[in-house]
Amino acid sequence: MAGKTRKRKKIRYTKLTIKLSAKQKQSLINYCIARQTTPNKLIKKSIKRYINGFDKNVPDEFYTSEKQLDLFN
């Protein structure tokens, strides 16, 4: 007998909009066609480093004071 399956937790998504010029959009579409991917996947893969792992807190190394520059790192 199969056990009772648990219902999966519903994933909530948020819509994010960015503005691109016509040239930038065409460039993005051409790149995606050449790499056989979608613009959404390409953008998510590009910003994965910044969107994964910071949901609870941000490590101290990513904070900068207003008087500190990142020129010398």
N, CA, C and O atoms as a printed pandas DataFrame, in Angstrom:
     atom_number atom_name residue_name chain_id  residue_number  x_coord  y_coord  z_coord
0              1         N          MET        A               1    0.823   -1.193    0.000
1              2        CA          MET        A               1    0.000    0.000    0.000
2              3         C          MET        A               1    0.868    1.258    0.000
3              4         O          MET        A               1    1.855    1.360    0.729
4              5         N          ALA        A               2    0.487    2.158   -0.797
5              6        CA          ALA        A               2    1.216    3.424   -0.857
6              7         C          ALA        A               2    0.736    4.333    0.257
7              8         O          ALA        A               2   -0.455    4.403    0.563
8              9         N          GLY        A               3    1.693    5.029    0.854
9             10        CA          GLY        A               3    1.354    5.957    1.931
10            11         C          GLY        A               3    0.744    7.234    1.380
11            12         O          GLY        A               3    0.759    7.491    0.176
12            13         N          LYS        A               4    0.218    8.009    2.280
13            14        CA          LYS        A               4   -0.386    9.280    1.887
14            15         C          LYS        A               4    0.715   10.259    1.493
15            16         O          LYS        A               4    1.657   10.470    2.257
16            17         N          THR        A               5    0.608   10.849    0.329
17            18        CA          THR        A               5    1.626   11.796   -0.123
18            19         C          THR        A               5    1.350   13.170    0.483
19            20         O          THR        A               5    0.201   13.579    0.650
20            21         N          ARG        A               6    2.438   13.866    0.806
21            22        CA          ARG        A               6    2.304   15.196    1.380
22            23         C          ARG        A               6    2.110   16.216    0.263
23            24         O          ARG        A               6    2.695   16.091   -0.813
24            25         N          LYS        A               7    1.304   17.199    0.523
25            26        CA          LYS        A               7    1.094   18.267   -0.433
26            27         C          LYS        A               7    2.291   19.209   -0.406
27            28         O          LYS        A               7    2.751   19.608    0.664
28            29         N          ARG        A               8    2.790   19.561   -1.579
29            30        CA          ARG        A               8    3.945   20.447   -1.670
30            31         C          ARG        A               8    3.574   21.869   -1.281
31            32         O          ARG        A               8    2.461   22.328   -1.538
32            33         N          LYS        A               9    4.520   22.559   -0.661
33            34        CA          LYS        A               9    4.310   23.951   -0.295
34            35         C          LYS        A               9    4.321   24.800   -1.568
35            36         O          LYS        A               9    5.199   24.647   -2.417
36            37         N          LYS        A              10    3.355   25.679   -1.687
37            38        CA          LYS        A              10    3.247   26.532   -2.863
38            39         C          LYS        A              10    4.382   27.553   -2.878
39            40         O          LYS        A              10    4.650   28.213   -1.875
40            41         N          ILE        A              11    5.037   27.673   -4.019
41            42        CA          ILE        A              11    6.129   28.628   -4.180
42            43         C          ILE        A              11    5.541   29.963   -4.631
43            44         O          ILE        A              11    4.755   30.027   -5.576
44            45         N          ARG        A              12    5.935   31.012   -3.941
45            46        CA          ARG        A              12    5.457   32.345   -4.305
46            47         C          ARG        A              12    6.513   33.052   -5.129
47            48         O          ARG        A              12    7.691   33.063   -4.770
48            49         N          TYR        A              13    6.096   33.626   -6.208
49            50        CA          TYR        A              13    6.991   34.352   -7.102
50            51         C          TYR        A              13    6.652   35.832   -7.069
51            52         O          TYR        A              13    5.506   36.211   -6.826
52            53         N          THR        A              14    7.639   36.651   -7.311
53            54        CA          THR        A              14    7.417   38.088   -7.436
54            55         C          THR        A              14    7.882   38.529   -8.809
55            56         O          THR        A              14    8.858   38.008   -9.349
56            57         N          LYS        A              15    7.186   39.476   -9.352
57            58        CA          LYS        A              15    7.529   39.994  -10.668
58            59         C          LYS        A              15    8.551   41.114  -10.517
59            60         O          LYS        A              15    8.405   41.988   -9.663
60            61         N          LEU        A              16    9.571   41.081  -11.342
61            62        CA          LEU        A              16   10.621   42.079  -11.327
62            63         C          LEU        A              16   10.739   42.639  -12.736
63            64         O          LEU        A              16   10.847   41.882  -13.701
64            65         N          THR        A              17   10.719   43.939  -12.856
65            66        CA          THR        A              17   10.816   44.542  -14.183
66            67         C          THR        A              17   12.093   45.370  -14.271
67            68         O          THR        A              17   12.488   46.041  -13.317
68            69         N          ILE        A              18   12.718   45.307  -15.423
69            70        CA          ILE        A              18   13.895   46.121  -15.696
70            71         C          ILE        A              18   13.674   46.822  -17.028
71            72         O          ILE        A              18   12.914   46.355  -17.876
72            73         N          LYS        A              19   14.342   47.932  -17.192
73            74        CA          LYS        A              19   14.209   48.678  -18.434
74            75         C          LYS        A              19   15.465   48.499  -19.269
75            76         O          LYS        A              19   16.581   48.672  -18.780
76            77         N          LEU        A              20   15.270   48.152  -20.529
77            78        CA          LEU        A              20   16.363   48.000  -21.480
78            79         C          LEU        A              20   16.068   48.854  -22.702
79            80         O          LEU        A              20   14.911   49.058  -23.071
80            81         N          SER        A              21   17.121   49.345  -23.321
81            82        CA          SER        A              21   16.930   50.050  -24.581
82            83         C          SER        A              21   16.636   49.014  -25.662
83            84         O          SER        A              21   16.797   47.813  -25.441
84            85         N          ALA        A              22   16.211   49.477  -26.810
85            86        CA          ALA        A              22   15.895   48.566  -27.910
86            87         C          ALA        A              22   17.129   47.785  -28.344
87            88         O          ALA        A              22   17.041   46.598  -28.658
88            89         N          LYS        A              23   18.270   48.451  -28.360
89            90        CA          LYS        A              23   19.526   47.791  -28.740
90            91         C          LYS        A              23   19.926   46.718  -27.729
91            92         O          LYS        A              23   20.383   45.640  -28.108
92            93         N          GLN        A              24   19.752   47.020  -26.440
93            94        CA          GLN        A              24   20.079   46.061  -25.392
94            95         C          GLN        A              24   19.165   44.845  -25.459
95            96         O          GLN        A              24   19.611   43.712  -25.277
96            97         N          LYS        A              25   17.887   45.086  -25.721
97            98        CA          LYS        A              25   16.937   43.978  -25.823
98            99         C          LYS        A              25   17.281   43.075  -27.001
99           100         O          LYS        A              25   17.267   41.851  -26.874
100          101         N          GLN        A              26   17.586   43.670  -28.136
101          102        CA          GLN        A              26   17.940   42.878  -29.311
102          103         C          GLN        A              26   19.224   42.090  -29.062
103          104         O          GLN        A              26   19.335   40.938  -29.481
104          105         N          SER        A              27   20.176   42.695  -28.393
105          106        CA          SER        A              27   21.419   42.024  -28.055
106          107         C          SER        A              27   21.153   40.834  -27.134
107          108         O          SER        A              27   21.722   39.759  -27.327
108          109         N          LEU        A              28   20.296   41.021  -26.142
109          110        CA          LEU        A              28   19.931   39.950  -25.221
110          111         C          LEU        A              28   19.248   38.802  -25.951
111          112         O          LEU        A              28   19.561   37.636  -25.709
112          113         N          ILE        A              29   18.330   39.123  -26.831
113          114        CA          ILE        A              29   17.617   38.091  -27.582
114          115         C          ILE        A              29   18.569   37.334  -28.505
115          116         O          ILE        A              29   18.500   36.108  -28.589
116          117         N          ASN        A              30   19.453   38.048  -29.195
117          118        CA          ASN        A              30   20.415   37.387  -30.077
118          119         C          ASN        A              30   21.343   36.459  -29.296
119          120         O          ASN        A              30   21.642   35.354  -29.749
120          121         N          TYR        A              31   21.795   36.904  -28.128
121          122        CA          TYR        A              31   22.673   36.067  -27.304
122          123         C          TYR        A              31   21.937   34.803  -26.857
123          124         O          TYR        A              31   22.501   33.709  -26.874
124          125         N          CYS        A              32   20.674   34.965  -26.458
125          126        CA          CYS        A              32   19.888   33.820  -25.993
126          127         C          CYS        A              32   19.631   32.823  -27.124
127          128         O          CYS        A              32   19.651   31.613  -26.898
128          129         N          ILE        A              33   19.393   33.315  -28.320
129          130        CA          ILE        A              33   19.189   32.428  -29.457
130          131         C          ILE        A              33   20.468   31.647  -29.751
131          132         O          ILE        A              33   20.419   30.446  -30.016
132          133         N          ALA        A              34   21.615   32.330  -29.702
133          134        CA          ALA        A              34   22.893   31.673  -29.971
134          135         C          ALA        A              34   23.210   30.614  -28.919
135          136         O          ALA        A              34   23.773   29.570  -29.247
136          137         N          ARG        A              35   22.858   30.867  -27.665
137          138        CA          ARG        A              35   23.157   29.931  -26.576
138          139         C          ARG        A              35   22.004   28.972  -26.291
139          140         O          ARG        A              35   22.116   28.124  -25.406
140          141         N          GLN        A              36   20.916   29.092  -27.016
141          142        CA          GLN        A              36   19.722   28.248  -26.871
142          143         C          GLN        A              36   19.198   28.255  -25.430
143          144         O          GLN        A              36   19.020   27.208  -24.808
144          145         N          THR        A              37   18.962   29.449  -24.931
145          146        CA          THR        A              37   18.406   29.628  -23.602
146          147         C          THR        A              37   17.357   30.736  -23.663
147          148         O          THR        A              37   17.130   31.327  -24.718
148          149         N          THR        A              38   16.728   31.009  -22.542
149          150        CA          THR        A              38   15.729   32.075  -22.494
150          151         C          THR        A              38   16.319   33.279  -21.761
151          152         O          THR        A              38   17.239   33.120  -20.958
152          153         N          PRO        A              39   15.807   34.469  -22.023
153          154        CA          PRO        A              39   16.306   35.650  -21.303
154          155         C          PRO        A              39   16.152   35.513  -19.785
155          156         O          PRO        A              39   17.026   35.938  -19.029
156          157         N          ASN        A              40   15.058   34.931  -19.350
157          158        CA          ASN        A              40   14.818   34.765  -17.915
158          159         C          ASN        A              40   15.888   33.882  -17.280
159          160         O          ASN        A              40   16.427   34.225  -16.227
160          161         N          LYS        A              41   16.200   32.750  -17.908
161          162        CA          LYS        A              41   17.228   31.851  -17.380
162          163         C          LYS        A              41   18.599   32.518  -17.393
163          164         O          LYS        A              41   19.380   32.355  -16.456
164          165         N          LEU        A              42   18.890   33.260  -18.443
165          166        CA          LEU        A              42   20.171   33.939  -18.551
166          167         C          LEU        A              42   20.348   34.968  -17.437
167          168         O          LEU        A              42   21.411   35.037  -16.819
168          169         N          ILE        A              43   19.324   35.759  -17.179
169          170        CA          ILE        A              43   19.396   36.788  -16.139
170          171         C          ILE        A              43   19.502   36.138  -14.757
171          172         O          ILE        A              43   20.291   36.585  -13.924
172          173         N          LYS        A              44   18.718   35.094  -14.509
173          174        CA          LYS        A              44   18.783   34.416  -13.217
174          175         C          LYS        A              44   20.160   33.799  -12.979
175          176         O          LYS        A              44   20.695   33.865  -11.872
176          177         N          LYS        A              45   20.728   33.198  -14.026
177          178        CA          LYS        A              45   22.050   32.593  -13.884
178          179         C          LYS        A              45   23.106   33.663  -13.615
179          180         O          LYS        A              45   24.050   33.431  -12.860
180          181         N          SER        A              46   22.946   34.831  -14.231
181          182        CA          SER        A              46   23.913   35.912  -14.052
182          183         C          SER        A              46   23.892   36.491  -12.639
183          184         O          SER        A              46   24.936   36.878  -12.115
184          185         N          ILE        A              47   22.721   36.554  -12.022
185          186        CA          ILE        A              47   22.623   37.162  -10.688
186          187         C          ILE        A              47   22.469   36.128   -9.577
187          188         O          ILE        A              47   22.162   36.484   -8.439
188          189         N          LYS        A              48   22.678   34.852   -9.895
189          190        CA          LYS        A              48   22.511   33.785   -8.907
190          191         C          LYS        A              48   23.356   34.017   -7.656
191          192         O          LYS        A              48   22.912   33.746   -6.541
192          193         N          ARG        A              49   24.563   34.512   -7.844
193          194        CA          ARG        A              49   25.468   34.765   -6.712
194          195         C          ARG        A              49   24.854   35.733   -5.705
195          196         O          ARG        A              49   25.097   35.619   -4.503
196          197         N          TYR        A              50   24.072   36.670   -6.184
197          198        CA          TYR        A              50   23.512   37.708   -5.318
198          199         C          TYR        A              50   22.135   37.366   -4.762
199          200         O          TYR        A              50   21.721   37.955   -3.763
200          201         N          ILE        A              51   21.415   36.435   -5.375
201          202        CA          ILE        A              51   20.052   36.151   -4.921
202          203         C          ILE        A              51   19.945   34.883   -4.095
203          204         O          ILE        A              51   18.893   34.629   -3.508
204          205         N          ASN        A              52   21.001   34.077   -4.027
205          206        CA          ASN        A              52   20.960   32.861   -3.223
206          207         C          ASN        A              52   21.789   33.030   -1.957
207          208         O          ASN        A              52   22.937   33.473   -2.005
208          209         N          GLY        A              53   21.198   32.676   -0.837
209          210        CA          GLY        A              53   21.937   32.647    0.416
210          211         C          GLY        A              53   21.888   33.897    1.265
211          212         O          GLY        A              53   22.464   33.907    2.353
212          213         N          PHE        A              54   21.231   34.947    0.822
213          214        CA          PHE        A              54   21.170   36.179    1.609
214          215         C          PHE        A              54   19.773   36.439    2.172
215          216         O          PHE        A              54   19.469   37.569    2.555
216          217         N          ASP        A              55   18.924   35.420    2.229
217          218        CA          ASP        A              55   17.558   35.652    2.683
218          219         C          ASP        A              55   17.465   35.924    4.184
219          220         O          ASP        A              55   16.554   36.631    4.615
220          221         N          LYS        A              56   18.378   35.385    4.988
221          222        CA          LYS        A              56   18.349   35.619    6.435
222          223         C          LYS        A              56   19.147   36.869    6.812
223          224         O          LYS        A              56   18.625   37.774    7.462
224          225         N          ASN        A              57   20.404   36.908    6.401
225          226        CA          ASN        A              57   21.252   38.071    6.693
226          227         C          ASN        A              57   22.374   38.131    5.667
227          228         O          ASN        A              57   22.676   37.149    4.989
228          229         N          VAL        A              58   22.975   39.293    5.574
229          230        CA          VAL        A              58   24.069   39.516    4.633
230          231         C          VAL        A              58   25.377   39.481    5.411
231          232         O          VAL        A              58   25.482   40.138    6.446
232          233         N          PRO        A              59   26.391   38.726    4.943
233          234        CA          PRO        A              59   27.679   38.701    5.647
234          235         C          PRO        A              59   28.316   40.092    5.723
235          236         O          PRO        A              59   28.080   40.944    4.867
236          237         N          ASP        A              60   29.117   40.301    6.750
237          238        CA          ASP        A              60   29.746   41.603    6.982
238          239         C          ASP        A              60   30.646   42.039    5.836
239          240         O          ASP        A              60   30.811   43.238    5.616
240          241         N          GLU        A              61   31.232   41.097    5.100
241          242        CA          GLU        A              61   32.154   41.463    4.022
242          243         C          GLU        A              61   31.469   42.213    2.884
243          244         O          GLU        A              61   32.143   42.886    2.103
244          245         N          PHE        A              62   30.146   42.113    2.774
245          246        CA          PHE        A              62   29.422   42.798    1.709
246          247         C          PHE        A              62   28.956   44.197    2.112
247          248         O          PHE        A              62   28.495   44.964    1.267
248          249         N          TYR        A              63   29.074   44.527    3.387
249          250        CA          TYR        A              63   28.705   45.863    3.845
250          251         C          TYR        A              63   29.878   46.813    3.651
251          252         O          TYR        A              63   31.029   46.451    3.896
252          253         N          THR        A              64   29.581   48.021    3.213
253          254        CA          THR        A              64   30.595   49.066    3.137
254          255         C          THR        A              64   30.018   50.321    3.771
255          256         O          THR        A              64   28.829   50.610    3.642
256          257         N          SER        A              65   30.874   51.058    4.452
257          258        CA          SER        A              65   30.408   52.316    5.027
258          259         C          SER        A              65   30.389   53.369    3.923
259          260         O          SER        A              65   30.953   53.167    2.848
260          261         N          GLU        A              66   29.743   54.479    4.197
261          262        CA          GLU        A              66   29.634   55.517    3.171
262          263         C          GLU        A              66   30.962   56.191    2.872
263          264         O          GLU        A              66   31.115   56.820    1.825
264          265         N          LYS        A              67   31.936   56.066    3.792
265          266        CA          LYS        A              67   33.233   56.700    3.584
266          267         C          LYS        A              67   34.293   55.727    3.062
267          268         O          LYS        A              67   35.451   56.104    2.882
268          269         N          GLN        A              68   33.904   54.502    2.826
269          270        CA          GLN        A              68   34.855   53.484    2.372
270          271         C          GLN        A              68   34.669   53.236    0.875
271          272         O          GLN        A              68   33.546   53.095    0.390
272          273         N          LEU        A              69   35.774   53.186    0.164
273          274        CA          LEU        A              69   35.726   52.911   -1.269
274          275         C          LEU        A              69   36.249   51.503   -1.532
275          276         O          LEU        A              69   37.065   50.986   -0.769
276          277         N          ASP        A              70   35.779   50.888   -2.607
277          278        CA          ASP        A              70   36.234   49.558   -2.990
278          279         C          ASP        A              70   37.338   49.616   -4.030
279          280         O          ASP        A              70   37.541   48.644   -4.758
280          281         N          LEU        A              71   38.048   50.714   -4.122
281          282        CA          LEU        A              71   39.071   50.863   -5.149
282          283         C          LEU        A              71   40.272   49.947   -4.942
283          284         O          LEU        A              71   40.879   49.482   -5.907
284          285         N          PHE        A              72   40.612   49.691   -3.683
285          286        CA          PHE        A              72   41.856   49.011   -3.398
286          287         C          PHE        A              72   41.705   47.525   -3.104
287          288         O          PHE        A              72   42.687   46.883   -2.731
288          289         N          ASN        A              73   40.524   46.959   -3.257
289          290        CA          ASN        A              73   40.297   45.532   -3.005
290          291         C          ASN        A              73   40.527   44.710   -4.254
291          292         O          ASN        A              73   40.381   43.488   -4.224
